[in-house]
Amino acid sequence: MSNAKQRSDDPLLQWVTFRLGTETYGIDVMFVQEVRRYTEIAPVPGADHDVLGIVNLRGSVVTVVDARVRLNHETSDITDETRIIIVEFNGEVIGLLVDQVSEVVYLRRSEIEGSPRISNDETKRFISGVCNKDDRLYILLSIEKLLGQSEADMEMDLF
């Protein structure tokens, strides 16, 4: 099989990687609109425990979800490295608060293994696969599953 044929059968996927504590996660770059520095988030009374509140993004109100809480990590302090990843999902724009945005990585589909068999781990439902490349473990998330609890509906309920 030629390299050209092999490459077409094994697409190159791009993932925006970010850190929560010591773990590196990735989300499909196709969902990411931009990465923003941390800005003050206005809390919304009665919002779900993983919703930090809302921010103004060039005149639009964007709900911000704490990725640490969503993925069952302990909360941490805001630092100079803290970022909000702005994603678009189902026509809605949502912010994900993360500890640090690392880089965009390119992975072949064949390099990605299925979701690991982890018992009693609630975050497993958000994982689309894992990849161990260059001595780094990337936990690749499904944005559909991560935000599938319908942040769009939740955003409507905030007001």
Backbone hydrogen bonds in HBPLUS format (Angstrom, degrees):
<---DONOR---> <-ACCEPTOR-->    atom                        ^
c    i                          cat <-CA-CA->   ^        H-A-AA   ^      H-
h    n   atom  resd res      DA  || num        DHA   H-A  angle D-A-AA Bond
n    s   type  num  typ     dist DA aas  dist angle  dist       angle   num
A0006-GLN N   A0002-SER O   2.91 MM   4  6.15 161.6  1.94 150.8 156.6     1
A0007-ARG N   A0003-ASN O   2.86 MM   4  6.02 156.3  1.91 148.7 154.5     2
A0008-SER N   A0004-ALA O   3.12 MM   4  6.35 153.9  2.20 145.3 151.6     3
A0009-ASP N   A0005-LYS O   3.10 MM   4  6.35 145.4  2.23 146.2 155.5     4
A0010-ASP N   A0006-GLN O   2.99 MM   4  6.05 119.3  2.37 136.2 152.0     5
A0010-ASP N   A0007-ARG O   3.18 MM   3  4.88 140.1  2.34  90.4 102.0     6
A0109-ARG N   A0011-PRO O   3.02 MM  98  5.85 149.1  2.12 160.2 169.9     7
A0013-LEU N   A0107-LEU O   2.72 MM  94  5.25 176.7  1.73 152.2 152.4     8
A0107-LEU N   A0013-LEU O   2.85 MM  94  5.25 163.1  1.88 155.1 159.6     9
A0029-VAL N   A0014-GLN O   3.12 MM  15  5.68 173.6  2.13 134.1 134.5    10
A0015-TRP N   A0105-VAL O   2.91 MM  90  5.32 156.7  1.97 152.6 160.0    11
A0105-VAL N   A0015-TRP O   2.87 MM  90  5.32 158.8  1.91 153.3 155.9    12
A0016-VAL N   A0027-ILE O   2.86 MM  11  5.41 157.2  1.91 166.7 159.4    13
A0027-ILE N   A0016-VAL O   2.97 MM  11  5.41 151.7  2.05 141.3 148.4    14
A0017-THR N   A0103-GLU O   2.78 MM  86  5.46 172.0  1.79 167.8 170.6    15
A0102-SER N   A0017-THR O   2.77 MM  85  5.35 154.8  1.83 130.6 138.3    16
A0018-PHE N   A0025-TYR O   2.85 MM   7  5.36 151.9  1.92 141.6 149.6    17
A0025-TYR N   A0018-PHE O   2.79 MM   7  5.36 168.7  1.80 166.9 168.8    18
A0019-ARG N   A0100-GLN O   2.70 MM  81  5.17 159.2  1.74 153.5 160.3    19
A0099-ASP N   A0019-ARG O   3.13 MM  80  5.62 130.2  2.39 159.0 171.5    20
A0020-LEU N   A0023-GLU O   3.08 MM   3  5.54 157.3  2.13 152.3 159.3    21
A0023-GLU N   A0020-LEU O   3.17 MM   3  5.54 155.0  2.24 136.5 132.6    22
A0139-ILE N   A0024-THR O   2.95 MM 115  6.25 165.3  1.97 148.8 153.7    23
A0026-GLY N   A0139-ILE O   2.86 MM 113  6.10 138.0  2.04 145.8 143.5    24
A0141-LEU N   A0026-GLY O   2.78 MM 115  5.92 173.8  1.78 170.5 169.6    25
A0031-PHE N   A0028-ASP O   3.11 MM   3  5.98 168.3  2.12 126.0 129.0    26
A0032-VAL N   A0029-VAL O   3.08 MM   3  5.21 148.1  2.19 105.2 114.7    27
A0088-GLU N   A0031-PHE O   2.82 MM  57  5.42 154.6  1.89 152.9 161.1    28
A0033-GLN N   A0086-ILE O   2.73 MM  53  5.50 162.9  1.76 152.8 158.4    29
A0034-GLU N   A0086-ILE O   3.41 MM  52  5.27 158.3  2.46 132.0 136.7    30
A0086-ILE N   A0034-GLU O   2.83 MM  52  5.27 162.8  1.86 157.9 162.5    31
A0036-ARG N   A0084-ILE O   2.87 MM  48  5.16 170.3  1.88 148.9 152.3    32
A0084-ILE N   A0036-ARG O   2.84 MM  48  5.16 163.0  1.87 150.3 155.3    33
A0042-ALA N   A0054-ILE O   2.89 MM  12  5.23 155.1  1.96 164.9 156.5    34
A0054-ILE N   A0042-ALA O   2.86 MM  12  5.23 154.5  1.92 140.6 145.6    35
A0047-ALA N   A0044-VAL O   3.22 MM   3  5.82 156.1  2.28 142.1 140.5    36
A0051-VAL N   A0048-ASP O   3.05 MM   3  5.40 161.5  2.09 114.1 120.0    37
A0066-ASP N   A0050-ASP O   2.78 MM  16  5.38 165.3  1.80 162.5 167.4    38
A0052-LEU N   A0064-VAL O   2.82 MM  12  5.63 143.4  1.96 150.6 162.6    39
A0064-VAL N   A0053-GLY O   2.80 MM  11  5.56 164.9  1.82 154.9 155.1    40
A0055-VAL N   A0062-VAL O   2.91 MM   7  5.34 149.1  2.01 143.8 153.7    41
A0062-VAL N   A0055-VAL O   2.89 MM   7  5.34 164.2  1.92 157.6 162.2    42
A0057-LEU N   A0060-SER O   2.71 MM   3  5.04 174.5  1.72 157.3 158.8    43
A0060-SER N   A0057-LEU O   3.03 MM   3  5.04 163.2  2.06 109.0 114.2    44
A0095-GLY N   A0063-THR O   2.79 MM  32  5.99 168.6  1.80 161.0 161.1    45
A0065-VAL N   A0095-GLY O   2.74 MM  30  6.03 166.8  1.76 160.4 157.3    46
A0097-LEU N   A0065-VAL O   2.88 MM  32  6.14 167.6  1.90 158.8 162.7    47
A0070-ARG N   A0066-ASP O   3.01 MM   4  6.30 169.5  2.02 157.6 160.9    48
A0067-ALA N   A0097-LEU O   3.15 MM  30  5.60 148.8  2.25 136.6 146.0    49
A0071-LEU N   A0067-ALA O   2.90 MM   4  5.93 148.6  2.00 144.1 151.3    50
A0073-HIS N   A0068-ARG O   2.70 MM   5  4.76 174.0  1.70 154.5 152.3    51
A0072-ASN N   A0069-VAL O   3.12 MM   3  5.03 164.6  2.15 109.6 109.8    52
A0082-THR N   A0079-THR O   3.25 MM   3  5.29 154.6  2.32 101.6 108.8    53
A0083-ARG N   A0098-VAL O   3.10 MM  15  5.53 160.5  2.14 144.2 150.4    54
A0098-VAL N   A0083-ARG O   2.92 MM  15  5.53 168.5  1.93 161.7 164.7    55
A0085-ILE N   A0096-LEU O   2.87 MM  11  5.03 162.2  1.90 144.2 142.7    56
A0096-LEU N   A0085-ILE O   2.83 MM  11  5.03 149.9  1.92 135.0 145.2    57
A0087-VAL N   A0094-ILE O   2.83 MM   7  5.42 170.5  1.84 170.4 170.5    58
A0094-ILE N   A0087-VAL O   2.87 MM   7  5.42 161.9  1.91 157.0 163.1    59
A0089-PHE N   A0092-GLU O   2.83 MM   3  5.36 159.2  1.87 158.2 162.7    60
A0092-GLU N   A0089-PHE O   2.96 MM   3  5.36 166.0  1.98 119.4 123.1    61
A0111-GLU N   A0108-ARG O   2.83 MM   3  5.33 151.7  1.91 115.5 124.5    62
A0112-ILE N   A0109-ARG O   3.15 MM   3  5.49 157.2  2.21 109.6 116.5    63
A0113-GLU N   A0130-VAL O   2.77 MM  17  5.28 163.7  1.79 171.2 166.7    64
A0130-VAL N   A0113-GLU O   2.96 MM  17  5.28 149.6  2.06 134.2 143.8    65
A0124-LYS N   A0121-ASP O   3.11 MM   3  5.64 157.3  2.16 114.1 120.7    66
A0126-PHE N   A0123-THR O   2.89 MM   3  5.53 159.1  1.93 120.6 127.1    67
A0127-ILE N   A0124-LYS O   3.09 MM   3  5.27 154.0  2.16 108.5 116.3    68
A0142-SER N   A0126-PHE O   2.85 MM  16  5.68 166.0  1.87 164.3 166.9    69
A0128-SER N   A0140-LEU O   2.75 MM  12  5.69 156.5  1.80 146.5 154.5    70
A0129-GLY N   A0140-LEU O   3.35 MM  11  5.20 149.0  2.46 140.4 137.0    71
A0140-LEU N   A0129-GLY O   2.82 MM  11  5.20 152.4  1.89 152.9 158.6    72
A0131-CYS N   A0138-TYR O   2.96 MM   7  5.13 150.3  2.05 143.0 150.4    73
A0138-TYR N   A0131-CYS O   2.74 MM   7  5.13 168.7  1.76 156.7 160.8    74
A0133-LYS N   A0136-ARG O   2.88 MM   3  5.35 147.6  1.99 158.5 156.9    75
A0136-ARG N   A0133-LYS O   2.96 MM   3  5.35 145.2  2.08 110.8 121.0    76
A0145-LYS N   A0142-SER O   3.07 MM   3  5.29 120.7  2.44  99.8 113.5    77
A0146-LEU N   A0142-SER O   2.80 MM   4  6.01 163.3  1.83 157.1 163.0    78
A0147-LEU N   A0143-ILE O   2.91 MM   4  5.79 163.4  1.93 144.0 147.8    79
A0148-GLY N   A0144-GLU O   2.76 MM   4  4.98 103.4  2.35 120.4 135.9    80
A0150-SER N   A0147-LEU O   3.16 MM   3  6.07 136.2  2.37 119.1 125.6    81
A0154-MET N   A0150-SER O   2.94 MM   4  6.27 160.7  1.98 145.6 151.8    82
A0155-GLU N   A0151-GLU O   2.63 MM   4  5.75 151.4  1.71 146.6 153.6    83
A0156-MET N   A0152-ALA O   3.22 MM   4  6.49 150.7  2.31 139.1 146.0    84
A0157-ASP N   A0153-ASP O   3.00 MM   4  6.33 147.4  2.11 144.5 154.0    85
A0157-ASP N   A0154-MET O   3.02 MM   3  4.91 115.1  2.46  91.2 107.4    86
A0158-LEU N   A0154-MET O   3.10 MM   4  6.34 123.0  2.44 142.4 156.4    87
A0158-LEU N   A0155-GLU O   3.28 MM   3  5.29 146.6  2.40  96.7 106.0    88
